[in-house]
């Protein structure tokens, strides 16, 4: 990734934090952008900021520094503090930047099974292959966290004190009423929705079978399409009741989710998917949208989520979910509140406190 090479040319030269103050949090540059496909890293960085930490999100694509919800989004490492910081890292090749900092506390977040990187690693130079760096980052990290119990189980032998921090939701973002988007499709039946990346793990065949089975229903898919899934997505978009709306800015995603009658998670279950803690599931909860999913562990564990693995099963469970939406509202609201990012980050802050790493040394 050229951004890593470009960032490495700069040295941290930002303000020195005061002794005893909460350590500043620095997010090193990856493919992630602020406000574009907002995912776990951005939300956790934002939660650190709300918990009282000065926070920097580095992205060399940014033309200038800006501040959003307390997070300083900067184009260069030159803006960030160079000592006594918390480095929040989820991409192991970033370890080449660790030595730019004095006394960093490193939090390594394993929020997907490492197999998610394998399809692309053959096209990366050795220095950017995750497998070449993962072990060294685990060994150097002060705190290793994971988003799902299966990931904790898979990496416990590497990090015996690995901490479970499941995915969550900004409850306020999804509970604040929004206007129905002008481009949102309508039809005679319910709107069945999905938001997120459309990639090789998305079961387009399942969706196509379901759309054909219920031609009066409208299927609205919001999010970018992975180039590896373009042909499959184009094929399903030919169905008259399926609408691929494309990527939308993160600050308007809630308005689309609130317009769904039911949210679905139609994935192909494999080693990677079975260890996912779906952000969208919690966002559906917060918006009061009932959820039907393939039977991944995270969905099966939630009594409020209905599961199926065939088009017929999905159709039946969607109908049950629609009929019971009002009854399930309180349980969904409680599940969302418990998963708010302000609660999720508490586990990280507590672990750092116990290790004496949350504050700048006096």
C-alpha positions as CSV (number, residue, x, y, z in Angstrom):
1,X,0.0,0.0,0.0
2,X,1.5,3.2,-1.1
3,X,0.0,5.1,1.8
4,X,2.2,3.1,4.3
5,X,5.3,4.0,2.3
6,X,4.3,7.7,2.1
7,X,3.4,7.8,5.8
8,X,6.7,6.2,6.8
9,X,8.5,9.2,5.2
10,X,7.1,11.4,8.0
11,X,8.0,11.3,11.7
12,X,5.5,12.1,14.5
13,X,6.0,15.7,15.5
14,X,2.7,16.6,17.2
15,X,2.2,17.9,20.7
16,X,3.7,16.1,23.7
17,X,1.0,14.8,26.0
18,X,1.1,15.9,29.6
19,X,2.1,13.5,32.4
20,X,-0.9,11.8,33.9
21,X,-3.2,12.7,31.0
22,X,-5.0,10.0,29.1
23,X,-2.6,8.7,26.4
24,X,-3.5,10.1,22.9
25,X,-4.8,7.5,20.5
26,X,-3.3,7.2,17.0
27,X,-4.9,5.3,14.1
28,X,-2.2,4.6,11.5
29,X,-3.1,4.8,7.8
30,X,-4.8,1.9,6.1
31,X,-7.4,1.6,3.4
32,X,-10.0,3.0,5.8
33,X,-11.4,6.5,5.4
34,X,-13.4,8.6,7.9
35,X,-17.0,8.8,6.9
36,X,-16.7,6.2,4.1
37,X,-17.9,2.7,5.0
38,X,-17.6,3.5,8.7
39,X,-16.6,0.3,10.3
40,X,-15.3,-1.0,13.6
41,X,-11.9,0.9,13.6
42,X,-13.6,4.3,13.0
43,X,-16.2,3.6,15.6
44,X,-13.7,2.5,18.2
45,X,-11.4,5.5,17.5
46,X,-14.5,7.7,18.0
47,X,-15.3,5.9,21.3
48,X,-11.8,6.6,22.6
49,X,-12.4,10.3,21.8
50,X,-15.7,10.3,23.7
51,X,-14.0,8.6,26.6
52,X,-11.6,11.6,27.0
53,X,-8.6,10.6,24.8
54,X,-7.1,13.0,22.3
55,X,-7.4,11.0,19.1
56,X,-5.8,11.2,15.7
57,X,-6.9,9.3,12.5
58,X,-4.1,9.4,9.9
59,X,-5.2,9.3,6.2
60,X,-2.8,10.7,3.5
61,X,-5.7,11.1,1.2
62,X,-7.0,14.0,3.4
63,X,-6.2,17.4,1.9
64,X,-6.0,19.1,5.3
65,X,-6.6,18.5,9.0
66,X,-10.2,18.5,10.2
67,X,-12.0,17.5,13.4
68,X,-15.1,15.3,13.4
69,X,-16.8,14.3,16.7
70,X,-13.6,15.0,18.6
71,X,-11.3,13.0,16.3
72,X,-8.5,14.8,14.5
73,X,-8.4,13.5,10.9
74,X,-4.9,14.4,9.6
75,X,-3.0,13.7,6.3
76,X,0.4,13.0,7.9
77,X,2.1,11.4,10.8
78,X,3.8,14.7,11.3
79,X,0.7,16.0,13.1
80,X,0.4,13.3,15.7
81,X,2.2,13.0,19.1
82,X,5.4,11.0,19.0
83,X,5.5,9.6,22.5
84,X,3.3,7.9,25.1
85,X,0.5,7.2,22.6
86,X,-1.9,4.3,22.2
87,X,-1.5,2.8,18.7
88,X,-4.7,1.2,17.7
89,X,-3.7,-1.3,14.9
90,X,-5.7,-3.9,13.0
91,X,-3.4,-4.4,9.9
92,X,-0.2,-6.2,10.9
93,X,2.1,-4.7,8.2
94,X,1.8,-1.4,10.0
95,X,4.4,-2.6,12.5
96,X,7.1,-0.9,10.3
97,X,5.7,2.4,11.7
98,X,5.8,1.4,15.4
99,X,9.5,2.4,15.8
100,X,8.5,6.0,14.8
101,X,7.1,6.3,18.4
102,X,8.6,6.4,21.8
103,X,6.9,4.3,24.5
104,X,3.8,3.4,22.5
105,X,1.1,1.2,24.0
106,X,0.0,-1.1,21.2
107,X,-3.6,-2.4,20.9
108,X,-3.8,-5.0,18.2
109,X,-7.4,-5.7,17.0
110,X,-8.2,-9.0,15.3
111,X,-11.7,-8.3,14.1
112,X,-11.8,-10.8,11.2
113,X,-10.3,-14.2,10.7
114,X,-6.9,-13.7,9.0
115,X,-8.2,-15.8,6.1
116,X,-10.0,-12.7,4.8
117,X,-6.6,-11.4,3.6
118,X,-5.5,-14.6,1.8
119,X,-7.2,-14.0,-1.6
120,X,-5.2,-10.8,-2.1
121,X,-1.9,-11.5,-0.4
122,X,-0.5,-13.2,-3.4
123,X,-0.6,-9.8,-5.2
124,X,1.1,-7.9,-2.4
125,X,4.8,-7.5,-1.9
126,X,6.2,-9.5,1.0
127,X,6.4,-6.4,3.2
128,X,2.6,-6.0,3.1
129,X,1.5,-9.6,3.6
130,X,-0.4,-9.9,6.8
131,X,0.9,-13.4,7.5
132,X,4.5,-12.1,7.5
133,X,3.8,-9.7,10.3
134,X,0.9,-11.0,12.4
135,X,3.0,-13.1,14.8
136,X,5.5,-10.2,15.5
137,X,2.6,-7.8,16.2
138,X,0.9,-10.2,18.6
139,X,4.3,-10.6,20.4
140,X,4.9,-6.9,20.6
141,X,1.3,-5.8,21.4
142,X,0.5,-4.7,24.9
143,X,-3.2,-5.7,24.4
144,X,-4.7,-8.0,21.8
145,X,-8.4,-7.8,21.3
146,X,-10.8,-9.8,19.1
147,X,-14.4,-9.3,17.9
148,X,-15.8,-12.8,18.3
149,X,-15.4,-15.7,20.7
150,X,-14.2,-17.9,17.8
151,X,-11.4,-15.5,17.1
152,X,-10.5,-15.5,20.8
153,X,-10.3,-19.3,20.7
154,X,-8.2,-19.3,17.5
155,X,-5.6,-16.9,18.8
156,X,-5.6,-17.7,22.5
157,X,-2.4,-19.8,22.1
158,X,-0.6,-16.7,20.8
159,X,-2.1,-14.2,23.3
160,X,-3.3,-16.0,26.5
161,X,-4.8,-12.7,27.8
162,X,-6.6,-11.9,24.5
163,X,-9.7,-9.8,25.2
164,X,-13.2,-10.2,23.7
165,X,-14.6,-6.9,22.4
166,X,-17.5,-7.6,20.2
167,X,-18.8,-5.2,17.5
168,X,-21.3,-2.6,18.4
169,X,-23.4,0.4,17.3
170,X,-23.7,4.1,17.8
171,X,-27.2,3.9,19.1
172,X,-28.0,7.6,18.8
173,X,-27.1,7.5,15.1
174,X,-29.6,4.8,14.3
175,X,-32.4,5.8,16.7
176,X,-32.6,9.5,15.6
177,X,-35.4,9.7,13.1
178,X,-34.3,10.4,9.5
179,X,-36.2,11.3,6.4
180,X,-36.7,8.5,3.9
181,X,-34.0,8.8,1.2
182,X,-35.2,10.2,-2.1
183,X,-33.7,7.3,-4.0
184,X,-35.2,4.6,-1.8
185,X,-37.2,2.1,-3.8
186,X,-40.9,1.4,-3.2
187,X,-43.1,-1.5,-4.1
188,X,-46.3,-3.3,-3.1
189,X,-44.7,-5.4,-0.5
190,X,-42.2,-5.0,2.3
191,X,-38.7,-3.7,1.8
192,X,-36.0,-6.3,2.6
193,X,-32.7,-4.5,3.1
194,X,-29.0,-5.1,3.4
195,X,-26.1,-2.6,3.9
196,X,-22.4,-3.2,3.7
197,X,-19.8,-4.5,1.4
198,X,-21.0,-6.8,-1.4
199,X,-18.1,-9.2,-1.6
200,X,-17.3,-12.9,-2.3
201,X,-18.9,-13.9,1.1
202,X,-22.3,-12.5,0.0
203,X,-24.6,-15.2,-1.2
204,X,-26.0,-13.7,-4.4
205,X,-27.6,-17.0,-5.4
206,X,-29.6,-17.1,-2.1
207,X,-30.7,-13.5,-2.7
208,X,-31.8,-14.2,-6.3
209,X,-33.8,-17.3,-5.2
210,X,-35.5,-15.3,-2.5
211,X,-36.3,-12.4,-4.8
212,X,-37.8,-14.8,-7.4
213,X,-39.8,-16.5,-4.6
214,X,-41.3,-13.3,-3.4
215,X,-41.7,-11.0,-6.5
216,X,-43.9,-8.5,-4.7
217,X,-41.2,-7.8,-2.2
218,X,-38.6,-5.1,-2.7
219,X,-34.9,-5.8,-2.1
220,X,-32.7,-2.8,-1.4
221,X,-28.9,-3.3,-1.2
222,X,-26.8,-0.4,0.0
223,X,-23.0,-0.5,-0.2
224,X,-20.0,-0.8,-2.5
225,X,-19.4,-3.9,-4.7
226,X,-16.1,-5.7,-4.4
227,X,-14.6,-6.1,-7.9
228,X,-14.5,-9.9,-7.2
229,X,-18.3,-9.9,-6.9
230,X,-19.2,-7.6,-9.8
231,X,-20.5,-10.2,-12.2
232,X,-22.6,-11.8,-9.5
233,X,-24.0,-8.5,-8.3
234,X,-24.8,-7.4,-11.9
235,X,-26.7,-10.7,-12.4
236,X,-28.9,-10.3,-9.4
237,X,-29.5,-6.6,-10.2
238,X,-31.3,-7.7,-13.4
239,X,-34.1,-9.0,-11.3
240,X,-36.9,-6.4,-11.3
241,X,-37.5,-6.3,-7.5
242,X,-33.7,-6.1,-6.6
243,X,-32.2,-2.6,-6.3
244,X,-28.4,-2.1,-5.9
245,X,-28.2,1.4,-4.6
246,X,-24.4,1.6,-4.3
247,X,-22.3,3.1,-1.6
248,X,-23.7,6.0,0.4
249,X,-21.9,8.3,2.9
250,X,-21.7,6.9,6.5
251,X,-23.7,9.8,7.8
252,X,-26.8,8.9,5.8
253,X,-26.7,5.1,6.2
254,X,-29.0,5.2,9.2
255,X,-31.8,6.8,7.0
256,X,-31.6,3.8,4.7
257,X,-31.6,1.2,7.5
258,X,-34.6,2.9,9.1
259,X,-36.5,2.5,5.9
260,X,-36.0,-1.3,5.8
261,X,-38.9,-3.4,7.0
262,X,-36.6,-6.3,7.6
263,X,-32.8,-6.5,7.5
264,X,-31.1,-9.6,6.1
265,X,-27.6,-11.1,6.4
266,X,-27.3,-13.5,3.4
267,X,-23.7,-14.7,3.6
268,X,-21.9,-17.8,2.5
269,X,-20.8,-19.5,5.7
270,X,-17.1,-20.3,5.8
271,X,-14.2,-20.0,8.3
272,X,-14.1,-16.2,7.9
273,X,-17.9,-15.6,8.1
274,X,-18.6,-17.9,11.0
275,X,-16.3,-15.7,13.2
276,X,-17.9,-12.4,12.2
277,X,-19.6,-10.2,14.7
278,X,-21.8,-8.3,12.2
279,X,-22.0,-4.5,12.7
280,X,-25.2,-4.4,10.6
281,X,-26.9,-6.7,13.1
282,X,-26.5,-4.3,15.9
283,X,-27.4,-1.4,13.6
284,X,-30.6,-3.1,12.6
285,X,-31.4,-3.6,16.3
286,X,-30.9,0.1,17.0
287,X,-33.1,1.1,14.1
288,X,-35.8,-1.3,15.3
289,X,-35.5,-3.4,12.2
290,X,-36.0,-7.2,12.7
291,X,-33.2,-9.4,11.4
292,X,-33.1,-12.6,9.4
293,X,-29.7,-14.1,8.9
294,X,-27.9,-17.3,7.8
295,X,-27.1,-19.3,11.0
296,X,-23.7,-17.8,11.8
297,X,-22.9,-18.1,15.6
298,X,-23.3,-14.4,16.3
299,X,-26.9,-14.6,14.9
300,X,-27.8,-17.9,16.5
301,X,-26.8,-16.6,19.9
302,X,-29.3,-13.7,19.7
303,X,-32.8,-14.8,20.5
304,X,-34.2,-11.8,18.7
305,X,-32.6,-12.8,15.4
306,X,-34.3,-15.3,13.1
307,X,-32.1,-17.7,11.0
308,X,-32.5,-19.7,7.9
309,X,-30.1,-21.1,5.2
310,X,-32.4,-21.5,2.2
311,X,-34.5,-19.1,0.2
312,X,-37.7,-20.8,1.4
313,X,-36.5,-20.6,5.0
314,X,-35.6,-17.0,4.6
315,X,-39.0,-16.1,3.1
316,X,-40.8,-17.9,6.0
317,X,-38.6,-16.2,8.7
318,X,-39.0,-12.8,7.1
319,X,-42.8,-13.2,7.3
320,X,-42.6,-14.2,10.9
321,X,-40.2,-11.3,11.7
322,X,-42.6,-8.8,10.0
323,X,-45.5,-10.1,12.0
324,X,-43.6,-9.9,15.3
325,X,-41.8,-6.6,14.7
326,X,-43.7,-4.7,17.4
327,X,-43.3,-7.5,19.9
328,X,-39.6,-7.7,19.3
329,X,-39.0,-3.9,19.6
330,X,-38.1,-3.8,23.3
331,X,-35.6,-6.7,23.0
332,X,-33.9,-5.1,20.0
333,X,-33.6,-1.8,21.8
334,X,-32.0,-3.5,24.8
335,X,-29.6,-5.5,22.6
336,X,-28.6,-2.3,20.8
337,X,-28.1,-0.3,24.1
338,X,-25.9,-3.1,25.5
339,X,-23.8,-3.0,22.3
340,X,-23.3,0.8,22.2
341,X,-19.7,1.6,21.4
342,X,-19.4,3.5,24.6
343,X,-19.8,0.2,26.4
344,X,-17.6,-1.8,24.1
345,X,-14.6,0.5,24.6
346,X,-14.9,0.3,28.4
347,X,-13.4,-3.2,28.2
348,X,-10.3,-1.9,26.4
349,X,-10.0,1.1,28.7
350,X,-10.3,-1.2,31.7
351,X,-7.6,-3.5,30.4
352,X,-5.2,-0.6,29.7
353,X,-5.9,0.7,33.2
354,X,-5.0,-2.6,34.8
355,X,-1.8,-2.7,32.8
356,X,-0.9,0.9,33.8
357,X,-1.0,1.9,30.1
358,X,-4.0,4.2,29.8
359,X,-2.3,7.3,31.0
360,X,1.0,9.1,30.2
361,X,3.7,8.2,32.7
362,X,4.2,10.8,35.4
